[in-house]
């Protein structure tokens, strides 16, 4: 049996686009002689649809789309993810389902059993879990259809009390098909392959897996749909971060491989690069925007953001604004200009001195003789934000935020100043990862000026200011933050690994006390297993470690 995998970039709620992409792939697969074509989890609605699922009209459009596409499934079957209505009064109103379309109609509906409700996932908010398990017979083959998380209860520490494949394998299926919406983080590809490999080897039948690709606000999907034989051996995978389409013959992958296929090995930093470029591109395209603007300081964060934006949107669609003050060094201005010229990106220089003098004079009667402190620093950052947002409003740009995860974690940024923007590009990269990505950008030639990478980082808001005046060395800080944020380790566990107690107490206090700032920042492109945003839900008014 020939099985086509269609890895597509869906747009949440854009039914016309999603239907057209699916229909085109069905016709392509039919023309190439495929028996079945497989699409991703919730392909009709896009993932995650979130509270759109609470609107009857949204569900009605999903159902209409399925009925519409079923008419195309004559001479070919299709497996398509979409929400479906729970006919029972008890329980949630919807299922997360896989529709099996053939002979011009809906032949079967398979519901998702394991509904993730952790980190970025909130599926039990909307869906009722499946309790019935049946394989589907088609053209002499028994197919076990599962949906994403249904194959993930095979780890050493099971999260659920039921395992769907344990129920289905008793009916002696010939193949497994899993449709998924598995978001990217830089370790996920390896974890995912290991999980799928365990399933294929344990149940002894081929596995066909289809994932989403594309950016959905802060969530990034890497694709990497794949096929494994019943011995847990890797057969092939589709592209990362791109739409792709391939057809496989289930008969030819039943036997063990004589020659092992070479899997594509991509470094974590290259995956992060490609994910961020895709995320910027899709955020703009799916919102209907084309042009970006950002403040270019001559530092590494804004430099890296500019490079990624230029690669995602094109040099003609990115505008850099240099906003020097009396504290800005000459080399910072020159570094910023050099980068813009290297990328052939338009840039302008707008001094903030006159505006800063106006604020200083207006506030002088009230500040009286109080000394210069963080207040005056923040005024400068907010003046820059006003200028950038004015240009954004006037010309229709989206302002890109350039803050990194280390800064966001400890509150080293100005609310309504350098923390503003429509999209945070680097907000899930620690400062040490920012440096690593900058070196990756420069691996073949100097794109980011070398001086922007090697000079001590500084906000340049007071004379001779350096980040190290306020923060620990980033190499130490980032390790500590990773243990606390990604690994959720407490102070005693972190101190036991050799970190100074005063430092740990201070940093953890800064993280928790600045939650209010992070609640007011733009969406952050997620590249780690625990990003700030929808996957990390912390109270603002709390006392723990603060």
N, C-alpha and C positions, 0 to 999 in steps of 0.2 A: 504494500500500500504506500502510495506517495503522499508525503505529508509536507505541506508548505508552512514555513514560519514567517509571519509578517511582523516585523519590528517597526512600529510606527510612532511618530511624535504627535500625540493627541493634544487637544486644547480643551481644557475643562469648560463644559457648557457650550462649546461651539459645535453643535450637532451637525450643521451643514458640512463643515470641514471634516469632522470625524467620519461621517457617513461616506463622503466622497473618497476619502483615503481608503476606507475599508472596502468599498465597492470596487475601486480600481484594483486593489490587491486580489479580490475574489476573481475578477475577470482575468487578471494576469495569471493567477494560479490555474484557473480552468483552461486557459489557452495552452499552458505548459503540461497539461495532463495530470495535475494533482488530484488526489481523491479527497483530501481534507486540507483546509487552510486554518491556521490557528492564530488568533489575535490575543492581546493582553487582557489582564484583569480590568474590569470597568472601562473597557475601550470606548464604549458608546458615550459615557458621561465624561471621561477623563478622570484622572486620579491625582489628588483626592478631591471629590466634589464637596465634601464637608457639609455645611448646612443647606446647600442647594437641595440636598436629599429630603429636606423637610417640606419642599414645595410640591404640591400635587402636579402642577404644570410641568415641572422638571421631570418627574417620573413619567408623566404621560408622553413627553417627547422621547424619553428613552424607549418606552414601549413601542411608540410609532416607528422609531428608527429600526428596531429589531424586526417588526412586521415588514417594513420596507425592504430591508436587506434579505429577509428570508426568500423573497421573490427571486433574488439573484442566485440563490443556492439550488439550482437545478443542474444536475450533472456533476455537482461538487458539494461537499459538506463544509460547514464553517463552525468553528467554536469561537464565540465572541463573549467577552465579559460585559455585563450590564446589571444594574440593580433590577430586582423583580419584586413584585408585591407579595407579601405574606397573606394568604387567604384566611388564616386563622386570626381570630380576635385576640387570642392570648399572644403575648410576646411582642417584639418589635414589628413595625409595619412592613419592613423590607428584608430581603435577602440580598447578599452579594453573590451574584450568580454567573454561571457559564452557560450560555445558550448553545445548544447543538441544533444547527439549522441544516435541513436537507429536504430534497423533493419539494422545494418551494414553501416550506413551513417550519414552524418550531417543532422539532421532534422530541427533544428532551431539555430539561433544565436541571442543572447540577448546582447545589448551593454550597457556599463556603462554610466549613465546619469551625475552624479555628480563627477567631476574630481578634487580632492583636489590639491591645489597648495599653500601649506603653510608648514612651518616647514620642515620636511624631504621629503615631497611630492612635486612632480613636474610633475603631470600627464598631465596637459594641454600643456606642452611642446611637448608632443608626440601624444596625443589622441584627437579625435573629440567627443564631447558629444552626447549622444543619444537623439533623439527627438520623437521616436515612442514607444508606450507602448502596448504590447500584452501579455496576459497570454498564457501559453502552456498547451495543453490538452494531457494527457497521462494516459491510463488505467482508464478512467472515472473520472480523477481528473484534476482540473484546478490549475496550478502552477504559482505563481508569482515569477519570478527569478530576483533578484537584486544583485548588486556587491558592497560590502563593503560600501563605503561612501553613496550609494543610500539610506541607512536606517538611516543616521546620521543627516538628516535635520529635526529632530523632537525635537530639543532642544529649549530652551526659546529664544535664539537669532539666528534665522536661518541664515545660511551662504549663502544659495542659494534661488533663486526665484521659484524653482520648487521642488516638492516632488514626486518622482517616485511612491511610494505606493499609494499616493492620486489618481494618474492616473490609477493604476492597480486595485485598490480595486473596482472600478466601474464595472469591468468585473467579479466580484464575484469569486475570486480565493478561493480554498479550503485550500491551504497551501502557506507559504512563504519559499523560499530557498534563503539564502544569502551566496555568496562565497566571502571570504575576504583575505586581506593581512594587518592585523592590528598589527603594531609593538608594542612590549612590552615597557611600562615604569611602575614603581612600583605602580602607581595609575590607570593604564589603565584597569585592569580587572574589577574593580568596575564600572568605567565609562561605559565600554562596556556593562556589564550586564544590567545596568540601561537603556541604550539606546535601547538595544534589547527588554527588558521587556516592555518599553513604546510602541514599535512597535506592539508586540504581543497583548498587552491589547487594544491598540487603534483600531486595525483592526480586532481583534476577531478571528484570525485563528492561527494555530500552526506555529512556526518558527523553521527552521532548519538552523544552522549556522556553516560554516566550515572555519577555519583559518589556516594560515601557522604555522609551528613550525620550529625552528632552527635558526642558526645565518647566516646572510648574510653580511659579513664584520662587520660594526659597528651596523647594525640593528639586533635586536634580536626579534624573534617571539615566543610567549609563548604557542601557540595552544589554549587550553581551548575552543575548539569548543563545541557547546551546542545545546540543544533543549528546547523550551518553548511551553506551550499550549496556546490556544487562550484566556486564562484568564490572561496571563502574568505570569503564575506560572512556576517556574524552574522545569524541568523534569530531566535533566541529563547533565553532561558535560564530555568531554574527558580530558585526562591527560594534565598537564602543562609541557612544555619543553621536551615532548617526542612524538614520533609518536604513533598514536592510531587509533583504528577502532571500530565502533559500528554500530549496526543495530537497527532501531526503527520502530515501526508500527504506521503509522499516525492515524489509527482508534482508537488506545487505548489511545491517548493523546488528544482526542477531549473534554473530560469531565473535569470539575474541580476536583482537587485532594481532596480526603478525608483525606489523610495523606500527609502532606507537606514533600517533599524531603529535606534532609539536604544538603546544599551547602558546598563544601569544603572551609574552611576559612584558609588562609595562611597569615602569617605576611608579612609586606612589606620587612623586612630584609631577611626573608627566600626566598622570591621571587627574591630579588636582588642576593642573593647567588647562587641560581639555575640558574638564567639568565647568570651570569658571567661565571660559570663553563661551561654551554652549549656554550656560546659565544667563549670562548677560544678553546674548543674542536672542534667546527665547523670551526673556522678560520684556525686551523692547518690542520684538515682533508681535507677540501675543497681546500686548497692550496697544499696539498700533502706533508706537513711537519709533523714531529713527535716530534722533541725535542726543548725544550725551554731553554734559559739561562737568568739569571738576576743577577744584583748586589744586594747582601744581606748585609745590613748595620747594622742590629740589631735594626733598627727602625720599627715602626708599618706598614708603607706603604709597604716596601719590604717584610716584614714578611707575611702580608696578601696576597700579590701577589703570593708569593711562595706557600702558602697553596692552593689557588685557582688553580694554575697551576698544582700542584701535584694531586688534585682531578680531574682535567680535562684530564690530559695526562698520569698520572701514575708516580710513584716515579722514575722509571728507565729512564724516558724521560725528566727529569728536572735537570738542573745543576745550582748550586748557586756559585757565586764568591764573596768572601769577599775581599775588596780592601781598607785596612786600610792605614791611613796616620799618621803623628805624632800627629794629632789632634783627632784621633779616640780614644775613651775611651776603657779601658780594658773590661768594662761590655758590651759595644756594641758588641765587637768581641765575647765575651762569649755567649751573647744572640743569636747572629746569628748562632753560632756553635750549640747551644742547639736546636734551631728550626730545623736546617737541620738534626740533629740526631733524633729528635722526628719524623720527616717525613721519615727518612731513605733515604734522598736525598743526592746525591754526592755533595761535596763542596770542593772548593780550596781556599787557601789564597794567594793573590798576593799583596804585598806591592807596593804602588805607590811612595814611598819615593825617590827611585833612579831616576825614570823618572821625578819626580817633581824637583829634584836637577838639572837635566840636563836642563830643561826649565828655571829654575831660573838663572843658570849660563849663558845660551845663551842669555837671555834677559837683564841681569844685565847692560851691557854697554849702553843699550837703555833706560832702566827704571831709570838708575842712582840712585839718592838717594830718589826717590819718595817713600812715605810710602806704606806699605802693605794695600791693599784694596780689593774690590770685584774682581779685575782682577786676583789676585793670588788665590782667592777662586774658580773662574771659571776655571782656569787652572787645578786645582785638579779634578774638575768634568769632564772636557773634557779628562783628562788622563784616568780616569775610563772608559769613553765611548769608547776611542780608544782600550783599552784592551778588553772590552766586545765585541766590534764589530770585533776585530781580531779573537777572539775565535769563534764568530758567523760565520765568513767567512770560517775559517779553518775547522770547524766541521759541518757546515750546521745547526746551531741552529737559531731559531728566538729569537731575544732579546725582552724581555717583559719590557715595560716601567712601572715604579712604581709610577709616579706622581699622585697626587689626584686633584680633581676639584678646591679646594680652592687655591692650589698653581698655577694651570694653569690659574685661573681667574685673579690673581693679578701679574702674571709674576714671582712668587717666584720659579725660576728654571733656569738652565743654558742651553741656546740653544746650541745644539750639545754636550751637556754634559748629565746631568741626564734627559733631556727632549727627548733624542733619543730613538729609538726602532722600532720594527716592529708592535707592537700592544700595545695600552694603556689599561690596565686592570681596573685601578681605576680612570681614567680620568673624569668619570661622577659621582664620589662619593665625596661629601664634606668631609672634615677631620672628622667632627663629625659622619658622616655615616661610615667612616673607623673604628672608635672606636666601633661603634655599631655592625658592622659586625665582628670585632675581638672578641667581647664578645660573639656573637652568635656562632662563631667557637669554643670557649672555654666553651660552656655551660655545656658539660658533663665532660670534663677533660681539663687540661692545655696543649694545643697544641702550641699556640703562647706563648712564655715565658711572664709571668706576668709583668716582668720588661720592656719589649718592649711596653707594653700598658700604664703603669703608669708613665714612665719617661717623662720629658718635651721634646717635639720634637725638634730635632736639625739636621742641615745639617753637623755639625762637620767639618767645613771648616776653622775655626779659634778658638783660645782658648776660652773655656767656651761659645761658641755660642749657642743661643736658637732661635727658630722661633719667639718667643715673642719679640725679640730685633727688629725685622723688621715688624712684623704683629700684629694686634689686637688679642685678645683672640679668638680662633677659634669658640667658642660658640656664640660670638657676630658677628664675621666676616661672618660666614656661614649663619646666619639669614639675614644679610644685602645682601649678594650675592644672596640668594634665591629670595629675593624681587626684585632685579634688573634683574637677569638672567631669572629665571623661570616665574616670574609674570610681568616682564617688567615694573616695577614701576619706576617713575622718582625721582629725589632727594627730591623734596618737599613732595611727598607722603611718602617717607621713613623717612624723618626727622619728619614728623607729627606723626609717630609711636613711637617716643621717642629716636631715634638715634641722636647722636651728629652731628651737621652740619659739623664740620671740619673733623670728621671721615668719614662721608658719601661722602663728596667732594673728600677726599683723596682716598678712596677705589674705587669709580666709575672712577676716573681718572686713577688709576692703571689698572683697567679692560680694559678700552678703549685704553690705550697707549700700552698695551701688545698684541694687536690683531696680530701683526706681528709674535710674537712667536708662537701663536696657529696655525697659517697657516702653520707652518713647523713641526708640531708634528705628530705622527703616528695616525692611526684610533683609535677612542675611543669607547669602547663598551657602547652603549647607554642604560641607565636604568632610565633616568628622562624624563620629558616632554620637556625639553629644554637643550640638550647636546651641547657642543662645537663640531663643525664639520659641516656636511651637513645640519643640521637643524637650524643653527644659522649663518646667513650670514651678516657680518659686514665689512664695509670698513676699510682698514688699514690707508690710508692717510685721516684722518678726524679730526675735531676739537671738536665735540660734547662731552661735559663734560671732556675734556682733556686739 
